[in-house]
Amino acid sequence: MITAIVLIDCAADSIPEVAEKLADIDGVSEVYSVAGGVDLIAIVRVREFDQIADVIAGGISKVDGVVSTDTHIAFRAYSQHDLEEAFAIGLRESD
């Protein structure tokens, strides 16, 4: 599974409508409305790398109200469990 995190700038008056349209695109698993430098963050999950272009350039970027996108491809996922193990190496809990 290939995961892409897409930072999306939208027209300010259409954020909820854009988010709903993005959530309906095949390959978009989640859309978040966020505070900060962008308006929305979409999580894209596809089986093959070539599908990234179909979803982002062919889908997300063409939604009315989307002004720009910035895409980040995930190399590795770390769960909370993985992070706890990484930071606990060599440490023992005291009784």
Secondary structure, 3 states (H helix, E strand, C coil): CEEEEEEEEECHHHHHHHHHHHHCCCCEEEEEECCCCCCEEEEEEECCCHHHHHHHCCCHHHCCCEEEEEEEECCCCCCHHHHHHHHCCCCCCCC
